[in-house]
Amino acid sequence: MARMRAIEAAVLILKKEGVDTAFGVPGAAINPMYAALKKIGGIDHVLARHVEGASHMAEGYTRTAPGNIGLCIGTSGPAGTDMITGLYSASADSIPILCITGQAPVAKLHKEDFQAVDIEAIAKPVTKMAVTIREAGQMPGTFQKAFYEMRSGRPGPVLLDLPIDVQMTEIEFDIDLYEPITPAKTSATKAQAQKALAMLNEAEKPVLVAGGGIINANASELLREFAELVNVPVIQTLRGWGTLSDEHPLMTGRMGCQANHRYGNATYLESDFVFGIGNRWANRHTGDLNTYTEGRKFIHVDIEPTQIGRVFSPDLGIASDAHDALSVFIEVAQEMKANGDLKDRSEWVASCAERKRTMLRREDFDCTPVKPQRIYHEMNKAFGPETRYVSTIGLAQIAANQFLHVHQPRHWINACQAGPLGWTMPAALGVVKADPSKPVVAISGDYDFQFLVEELAVGAQFNLPYIHVLINNAYLGLIRQAQRAFDIDYCVQLSFENQNAPELKEYGVDHKRVVEGLGCKAIRVDQPQDIGPALAQAKEWLQKYKVPVVVEVLTERVTNIAMGPDIDKVMEFEDTVDL
């Protein structure tokens, strides 16, 4: 057996488990790991400007391709606490990332040593596993279990906390004898599939709800095959967006209180049966549960058994990985089709398609100040089906879900459940690092953009080019709109007259100078006819300069985006198009 420092064994394990990229910020208590990374090689490192930014880069990296596990590294104390938001975001969306922190020596953990904090206790509520490794001999086994936990069942993040003396202690270890543990997952049985298909066959107006678990399981093609086989319309959740192309005839829209299509909500309200696969019944999707469940039967398929019945009790619950479930559903459906037992859904499908064709929101506004809907109109023309979109929260993200078109899985990358401001920029950098072959376009309002704006320097330093569409109304737009219920407009103004940029008038921060100061390129427009040319210019600059390019559009200050307290009470503030 070879003798080496425990942290060197850990780096060898990272490589054998498939990790080839790390996002991090070095510091005193984690320097032994950086020494091991340099000595062993094979793991590329991207230096973040903020450790929270590193955690979101790791998220973007994981979300981009099946099998990816993003790695973020920080030192002791505040580095770990900075990562908590990333861990929460990953946990909420079932995303496996590995956070590694340095720590004070074991003997000083209880002595309030400099930058010593009980990060294990802090991180446990937002991870599948959080451990401070106190014995060097446990380093290999704990790392092995970490990867098993991240990949098993409902995926999720892990934090490993490494005291500096434990990192440096020598142990016996042979990487050639190390083997990853096969992840555990639940699988649907044929009997369960037969029951599910029999229930589906009895329904008159069923819909499939495709969740993020389908994307996690790399099962989007199976979802398409199953939907086409049974000829049932599909509603995608935010995390499930891209499982089926928006242009597919069975894609009948997204639904919910905010990120919805008019036709998606209308079709759901007409339905009598809901077959959910890999979804969580999140509240922004369901709205009021009485409205959502009334007059409908439900099947819920989820890899995590305790997820079934958490929000409401389905008529049938099946604990299964989405890939395995869809495989057996297809098998049973094919048998039913061969026997002539599948119900003809053509009339129901046609009515859903008609709603999709006619119940549209207007997006081609040509007025000044610019309406944000026009921005998405131009983006749909400028960017093709190979584009990956990245966003987090706010009116910019909600409108993106109402107007943009996505055609492939992992091409809508969104911190759906946690929605932390500042997430978009570092996540987009992680996406570019994971797959530089496809164009990446991020969408932010001005406040999301400002939260972790320093990470643009990472894109400049490491040549991670993407286009960032910045929709600037100098407002906390979503919160301002929510404050309408309280008849206030309070503490949500971002506007001020910038004495260094009087041409901006009330729009405050000079984002163009900030972006250029961080080594990137920027274009600012305030006329609707200039948006398309600006996006074209941005694409040219990406190729020329190999850095992020920000396209800032100054919009009207107040825009209310369609939303409401329930799926049958969505308020339309702008023109709709009823063909």
C-alpha positions in Angstrom: 0.0 0.0 0.0 1.2 3.5 -0.8 1.6 6.0 2.0 0.4 9.5 1.4 -1.4 12.5 3.0 -5.1 11.9 3.6 -5.9 14.9 1.4 -3.9 13.4 -1.5 -6.0 10.2 -1.2 -9.1 12.5 -1.3 -8.0 14.2 -4.5 -7.3 10.8 -6.1 -10.8 9.7 -5.2 -12.3 12.8 -6.7 -10.6 12.0 -10.0 -11.7 8.4 -9.9 -15.3 9.5 -9.2 -15.2 11.6 -12.3 -14.5 15.1 -11.0 -12.2 17.1 -13.4 -13.2 20.7 -12.5 -13.3 22.6 -9.2 -14.6 26.1 -8.4 -13.1 27.6 -5.3 -11.3 30.2 -3.3 -8.1 29.0 -1.4 -7.3 29.9 2.2 -5.1 28.9 5.0 -7.1 26.0 6.3 -7.6 24.4 2.9 -4.1 25.0 1.5 -3.1 21.4 2.0 -5.8 20.4 -0.5 -4.5 23.0 -3.0 -1.1 21.5 -2.6 -2.5 18.1 -3.4 -4.4 19.4 -6.4 -1.1 20.9 -7.8 0.9 17.8 -7.0 -1.5 15.2 -8.5 -3.0 17.3 -11.3 -5.9 16.5 -13.5 -8.5 18.7 -11.8 -8.9 22.1 -13.5 -9.6 25.0 -11.0 -11.6 28.1 -11.6 -10.9 30.9 -9.1 -14.1 32.5 -8.0 -14.4 36.0 -6.5 -16.8 34.9 -3.8 -17.3 31.5 -2.3 -21.1 31.7 -2.7 -20.3 32.3 -6.4 -18.2 29.2 -6.4 -21.1 27.1 -5.1 -23.4 28.4 -7.8 -20.8 27.7 -10.4 -20.7 24.2 -9.2 -24.5 24.0 -9.5 -24.4 25.3 -13.1 -21.8 22.7 -13.9 -23.8 19.8 -12.5 -27.0 21.0 -14.1 -25.5 21.1 -17.6 -24.9 17.4 -18.3 -25.9 13.9 -17.0 -23.4 12.6 -14.5 -21.7 15.9 -13.7 -21.0 16.7 -10.1 -19.8 20.2 -9.5 -17.1 20.7 -6.9 -16.6 23.9 -4.9 -13.8 24.5 -2.4 -13.4 27.0 0.4 -11.4 27.6 3.6 -12.7 27.5 7.1 -15.3 29.7 8.8 -17.0 32.2 6.5 -16.2 30.2 3.3 -18.5 27.4 4.6 -21.2 29.8 5.6 -21.0 31.5 2.3 -21.7 28.2 0.6 -24.9 27.5 2.5 -27.0 29.4 -0.1 -25.6 27.2 -2.8 -26.2 24.1 -0.8 -29.8 25.1 -0.1 -30.4 25.9 -3.8 -28.9 22.5 -4.9 -30.9 20.7 -2.2 -34.1 22.3 -3.1 -33.7 21.3 -6.8 -32.2 17.8 -6.2 -28.8 18.8 -7.6 -25.7 16.9 -6.5 -22.7 19.2 -5.7 -19.8 18.6 -3.4 -18.7 21.4 -1.1 -15.3 21.0 0.6 -14.2 23.3 3.4 -11.1 23.6 5.4 -11.3 23.6 9.2 -9.3 24.4 12.3 -7.3 21.5 13.8 -9.4 18.8 15.6 -8.0 19.7 19.0 -9.2 23.3 18.6 -12.7 22.7 17.3 -14.2 23.5 20.7 -11.9 26.4 21.6 -13.4 29.2 19.4 -10.3 29.1 17.2 -9.9 31.7 14.4 -12.5 31.0 11.6 -13.6 27.8 13.3 -17.3 27.2 13.0 -19.5 24.1 13.3 -20.2 24.0 9.6 -21.4 20.4 9.9 -24.3 21.5 12.1 -25.1 24.5 10.0 -25.1 22.6 6.7 -27.0 19.5 7.7 -30.5 20.9 7.1 -29.6 21.7 3.4 -27.5 18.7 2.5 -27.9 14.9 2.2 -24.8 14.6 4.3 -22.6 17.0 6.2 -19.5 15.6 8.0 -16.4 17.0 9.7 -13.9 14.3 9.2 -12.0 14.0 12.5 -9.8 10.9 11.7 -7.5 10.8 8.7 -8.2 7.1 8.2 -11.8 7.9 7.6 -11.1 10.2 4.7 -11.4 7.7 1.9 -14.5 6.0 3.2 -16.2 9.3 3.9 -15.5 10.6 0.4 -16.8 7.3 -1.0 -20.0 7.6 0.9 -20.4 11.2 -0.1 -20.5 10.3 -3.8 -22.9 7.4 -3.0 -25.2 9.8 -1.2 -25.1 12.5 -3.9 -26.1 10.0 -6.6 -28.5 7.7 -4.7 -32.3 8.2 -4.6 -33.2 11.9 -4.8 -29.9 13.5 -5.7 -28.6 16.3 -3.5 -25.5 18.1 -2.2 -22.9 17.0 0.4 -20.5 19.1 2.5 -17.2 17.6 3.8 -15.3 19.6 6.4 -11.6 18.9 6.6 -9.6 19.9 9.7 -6.1 21.0 8.5 -4.3 18.4 10.6 -6.5 15.6 9.3 -5.7 16.7 5.7 -2.0 16.5 6.4 -1.9 13.2 8.3 -0.4 10.3 6.4 -2.4 7.2 5.7 -2.1 3.9 3.8 -4.1 4.1 0.5 -4.1 2.5 -2.9 -6.3 4.2 -5.5 -6.2 1.2 -7.7 -8.2 -0.8 -5.1 -10.8 2.0 -4.7 -14.2 1.5 -6.4 -17.2 3.8 -6.4 -20.3 2.4 -4.8 -23.2 1.7 -7.1 -25.9 4.3 -6.3 -29.2 3.0 -4.9 -32.5 3.8 -6.6 -36.1 2.6 -6.5 -37.8 1.1 -9.6 -41.4 0.7 -10.6 -42.7 -2.8 -11.0 -44.8 -4.1 -14.0 -47.8 -4.5 -11.7 -47.6 -0.9 -10.7 -47.3 0.2 -14.3 -50.3 -1.9 -15.3 -52.3 -0.3 -12.6 -51.1 3.2 -13.6 -51.9 2.6 -17.3 -55.3 1.2 -16.5 -56.1 4.3 -14.5 -54.8 6.6 -17.3 -56.9 4.7 -19.8 -60.1 5.3 -17.8 -59.6 9.1 -17.9 -61.3 11.3 -20.5 -59.0 14.4 -20.3 -55.6 13.3 -18.8 -52.3 15.3 -18.7 -48.8 14.2 -17.9 -46.8 16.5 -15.6 -43.1 16.2 -16.4 -40.8 17.3 -13.6 -37.1 17.8 -13.0 -36.7 14.1 -11.9 -37.0 13.2 -15.6 -34.1 15.4 -16.5 -32.1 14.1 -13.5 -32.7 10.6 -14.7 -31.7 11.4 -18.3 -35.1 10.2 -19.3 -36.5 12.9 -21.5 -36.5 10.7 -24.6 -38.5 8.1 -22.7 -41.0 10.8 -21.6 -41.4 11.8 -25.3 -41.9 8.2 -26.4 -44.4 7.5 -23.6 -46.4 10.7 -24.3 -46.6 9.9 -28.0 -47.5 6.3 -27.4 -50.5 7.0 -25.1 -51.1 10.4 -27.0 -51.5 12.4 -23.8 -50.7 16.2 -23.5 -47.7 17.2 -21.4 -47.4 20.0 -18.9 -43.8 20.7 -17.9 -42.7 22.1 -14.6 -40.0 24.8 -14.4 -37.4 22.1 -13.6 -38.9 19.8 -16.2 -38.8 22.5 -19.0 -37.1 21.0 -22.0 -38.1 17.4 -21.5 -40.2 18.0 -24.5 -39.6 20.7 -27.1 -42.0 23.7 -26.9 -42.8 23.0 -30.5 -43.8 19.4 -29.9 -47.6 19.0 -30.6 -48.1 17.3 -27.2 -46.4 20.1 -25.3 -49.4 21.9 -23.9 -47.7 24.6 -21.9 -46.5 25.3 -18.4 -48.9 26.2 -15.7 -49.0 27.9 -12.3 -49.6 31.2 -10.6 -46.5 32.9 -12.1 -44.5 31.1 -14.7 -47.4 30.0 -16.8 -48.9 30.0 -20.3 -52.5 31.0 -20.6 -53.1 27.8 -22.6 -51.2 25.7 -20.0 -53.5 26.8 -17.2 -56.6 26.5 -19.3 -55.8 23.0 -20.4 -55.0 21.9 -16.8 -58.4 23.3 -15.6 -60.1 21.3 -18.3 -58.3 18.1 -17.2 -59.7 15.2 -15.1 -56.6 13.1 -14.5 -53.0 14.1 -13.7 -50.0 11.7 -14.1 -47.0 13.3 -12.4 -43.5 12.0 -13.0 -40.5 13.2 -11.2 -42.2 16.4 -9.9 -42.8 17.8 -6.4 -46.2 19.5 -6.7 -44.4 22.8 -5.9 -46.7 25.6 -4.7 -45.9 28.0 -7.6 -47.0 25.2 -9.9 -50.2 24.1 -8.1 -51.5 27.3 -6.6 -54.3 26.6 -4.1 -54.5 22.8 -3.7 -58.3 22.8 -3.6 -58.4 24.3 -7.1 -55.5 22.1 -8.3 -57.0 18.8 -7.1 -60.7 19.3 -7.4 -62.4 16.8 -9.8 -59.1 15.1 -10.7 -57.4 11.8 -9.9 -53.6 11.7 -9.5 -50.7 9.4 -10.0 -47.4 10.5 -8.5 -44.1 8.9 -9.5 -41.0 10.0 -7.5 -37.7 8.5 -6.7 -38.0 9.4 -3.0 -40.7 7.4 -1.3 -41.4 10.1 1.4 -42.0 12.7 -1.3 -45.2 10.9 -2.2 -48.1 12.3 -0.2 -46.0 15.1 1.2 -48.1 17.8 -0.5 -51.3 15.8 -1.0 -52.2 12.2 -1.2 -52.4 10.8 -4.8 -54.7 8.1 -5.9 -51.6 6.0 -6.7 -48.1 6.6 -5.6 -45.1 4.9 -7.2 -41.6 5.2 -5.7 -39.3 5.0 -8.7 -36.5 6.5 -10.7 -38.1 8.3 -13.6 -36.0 6.4 -16.2 -37.0 3.0 -14.8 -40.6 4.0 -14.4 -41.0 5.3 -17.9 -39.3 2.2 -19.3 -41.9 -0.1 -17.7 -44.8 2.3 -18.6 -43.7 2.1 -22.2 -43.6 -1.7 -22.1 -47.1 -1.9 -20.7 -48.4 0.8 -23.1 -47.0 -1.1 -26.0 -48.7 -4.3 -24.9 -52.0 -2.4 -24.6 -51.6 -0.8 -28.0 -50.9 -4.2 -29.6 -54.1 -5.4 -28.1 -56.1 -2.4 -29.3 -56.7 -1.3 -25.7 -55.4 2.3 -25.6 -58.0 4.9 -25.6 -58.2 7.3 -28.6 -57.1 10.8 -27.3 -57.3 12.7 -30.6 -60.2 14.9 -29.7 -58.7 15.9 -26.4 -55.3 16.5 -27.9 -56.8 18.6 -30.6 -58.6 20.8 -28.1 -55.3 21.3 -26.2 -53.5 22.2 -29.4 -56.2 24.8 -30.3 -55.7 26.5 -26.9 -51.9 26.5 -27.5 -52.5 28.1 -30.9 -54.9 30.8 -29.9 -54.4 31.7 -26.2 -51.2 33.8 -26.5 -49.8 36.9 -24.8 -48.6 39.7 -27.0 -44.8 40.2 -27.1 -44.1 42.4 -30.2 -44.6 45.8 -28.5 -42.8 48.6 -30.3 -43.3 51.4 -27.9 -40.7 53.4 -25.9 -39.8 53.0 -23.1 -39.2 49.4 -24.0 -41.7 46.8 -22.7 -39.7 43.7 -21.5 -41.9 41.4 -23.5 -40.2 42.8 -26.7 -36.9 41.6 -25.3 -38.0 37.9 -25.3 -39.5 38.4 -28.7 -36.1 39.4 -30.0 -34.3 36.7 -28.1 -36.5 34.0 -29.7 -35.5 35.3 -33.1 -31.8 35.7 -32.2 -31.1 32.4 -30.4 -31.7 28.9 -31.8 -32.8 25.6 -30.2 -29.2 24.8 -29.2 -29.1 27.7 -26.7 -28.9 27.1 -23.0 -30.8 29.7 -20.9 -29.9 30.4 -17.3 -31.9 32.4 -14.8 -33.0 32.5 -11.2 -35.9 34.7 -9.9 -37.8 37.9 -10.4 -40.0 39.4 -13.1 -37.2 38.8 -15.7 -37.2 35.1 -15.0 -41.0 34.8 -14.8 -41.5 36.6 -18.1 -38.8 34.4 -19.6 -40.9 31.3 -18.7 -43.9 32.9 -20.3 -42.3 34.0 -23.6 -39.0 32.1 -24.3 -38.9 28.8 -26.3 -36.8 25.8 -25.1 -36.4 22.7 -27.1 -34.0 20.3 -25.2 -33.4 19.0 -21.7 -30.9 21.0 -19.6 -31.4 24.0 -21.8 -33.4 25.8 -19.2 -31.2 26.1 -16.1 -33.0 27.8 -13.2 -32.7 27.8 -9.4 -36.4 27.0 -9.3 -37.2 26.4 -5.7 -34.7 28.5 -3.7 -34.4 31.3 -6.3 -31.4 33.2 -4.7 -30.6 36.6 -6.2 -27.2 36.7 -7.7 -27.3 33.0 -8.8 -27.6 33.6 -12.5 -24.2 35.0 -13.3 -22.0 32.3 -11.5 -24.3 29.5 -12.6 -23.9 30.6 -16.2 -20.2 30.5 -15.8 -20.4 27.0 -14.5 -22.6 26.0 -17.4 -20.1 27.4 -19.9 -17.2 25.6 -18.1 -19.2 22.4 -18.3 -20.0 22.7 -22.0 -18.4 25.4 -24.0 -19.7 24.0 -27.3 -23.2 25.4 -26.9 -24.3 29.1 -26.6 -25.3 30.2 -23.1 -27.6 33.1 -22.5 -28.4 34.4 -19.0 -31.4 36.5 -18.1 -31.4 38.9 -15.1 -33.1 41.9 -13.7 -30.9 44.6 -12.4 -31.0 43.5 -8.8 -30.1 39.9 -9.5 -27.3 41.2 -11.8 -25.8 43.4 -9.0 -25.7 40.7 -6.3 -22.6 38.8 -7.4 -21.5 41.0 -10.3 -17.8 40.5 -9.4 -18.0 37.0 -10.8 -17.9 38.6 -14.3 -14.2 38.9 -13.7 -14.0 35.1 -13.5 -15.5 34.9 -17.0 -12.9 37.4 -18.3 -9.9 35.7 -16.6 -10.8 32.1 -17.6 -12.4 33.0 -21.0 -15.9 31.7 -20.2 -18.0 33.6 -22.8 -21.7 33.9 -22.6 -24.4 36.6 -23.3 -26.0 38.1 -20.3 -29.3 39.9 -21.1 -29.8 42.5 -18.4 -33.4 43.9 -18.1 -33.0 47.1 -16.2 -36.0 48.9 -14.8 -34.2 50.2 -11.7 -36.7 48.4 -9.5 -37.2 45.3 -7.4 -39.9 44.6 -9.9 -41.3 41.3 -8.5 -41.5 42.7 -4.9 -43.0 45.9 -6.1 -45.7 43.9 -7.9 -46.3 41.8 -4.8 -46.6 45.0 -2.7 -49.7 46.0 -4.7 -51.6 43.7 -2.4 -50.5 46.0 0.5 -51.1 49.2 -1.4 -47.5 50.2 -1.0 -44.4 50.9 -3.2 -41.9 50.9 -0.4 -38.1 50.3 -0.3 -38.0 48.7 -3.7 -36.6 51.6 -5.8 -33.2 51.1 -7.2 -33.3 54.4 -9.1 -31.1 57.4 -8.5 -29.3 60.0 -10.6 -25.8 58.9 -11.0 -23.6 62.0 -10.9 -20.9 60.1 -12.9 -23.4 59.1 -15.6 -26.0 61.8 -16.1 -27.1 60.2 -19.4 -28.7 57.4 -17.4 -31.1 59.8 -15.7 -33.0 57.8 -13.0 -31.5 54.4 -13.9 -28.7 54.6 -11.3 -25.9 52.1 -11.6 -23.8 52.4 -14.8 -23.7 48.7 -15.5 -21.8 49.3 -18.8 -18.8 50.8 -17.0 -19.0 48.2 -14.2 -18.9 45.4 -16.8 -16.1 46.9 -18.7 -14.1 47.5 -15.5 -14.4 43.7 -14.8 -12.8 42.9 -18.1 -16.0 42.1 -20.1 -17.9 43.7 -22.9 -21.3 45.6 -22.7 -23.9 47.1 -24.9 -26.7 49.3 -23.7 -29.9 50.0 -25.7 -33.2 51.8 -24.9 -35.1 51.5 -28.2 -37.0 48.3 -29.2 -35.6 48.3 -32.7 -32.0 48.2 -31.3 -32.4 45.0 -29.3 -32.0 42.6 -32.2 -28.9 44.3 -33.6 -27.4 44.4 -30.0 -27.9 40.7 -29.6 -26.3 40.1 -33.0 -23.3 42.3 -32.0 -23.0 40.4 -28.7 -22.7 37.1 -30.6 -19.9 38.5 -32.7 -18.1 39.8 -29.7 -18.3 36.4 -28.0 -16.3 34.9 -30.8 -13.9 37.8 -31.0 -13.1 38.5 -27.3 -14.0 35.2 -25.6 -15.5 36.9 -22.5 -19.0 37.5 -21.2 -21.0 40.1 -23.1 -23.7 42.0 -21.3 -26.7 43.4 -23.3 -28.5 45.9 -21.1 -31.9 47.0 -22.1 -33.4 50.0 -20.3 -37.1 49.3 -20.0 -40.2 51.0 -18.7 -40.0 51.4 -15.0 -43.2 49.6 -14.1 -44.3 46.5 -15.8 -46.7 44.0 -14.3 -46.2 40.5 -15.5 -49.2 38.1 -15.7 -49.7 36.2 -12.4 -52.2 35.7 -9.7 -53.1 34.1 -6.4 -54.3 30.9 -8.0 -54.2 29.1 -11.4 -57.8 30.2 -12.2 -57.2 33.8 -11.0 -54.2 34.8 -13.1 -54.4 38.5 -13.9 -53.4 39.7 -17.4 -51.9 43.2 -17.3 -51.0 43.5 -21.0 -52.6 42.7 -24.3 -53.3 39.1 -25.2 -53.7 37.6 -28.6 -56.8 35.5 -29.1 -56.6 34.2 -32.7 
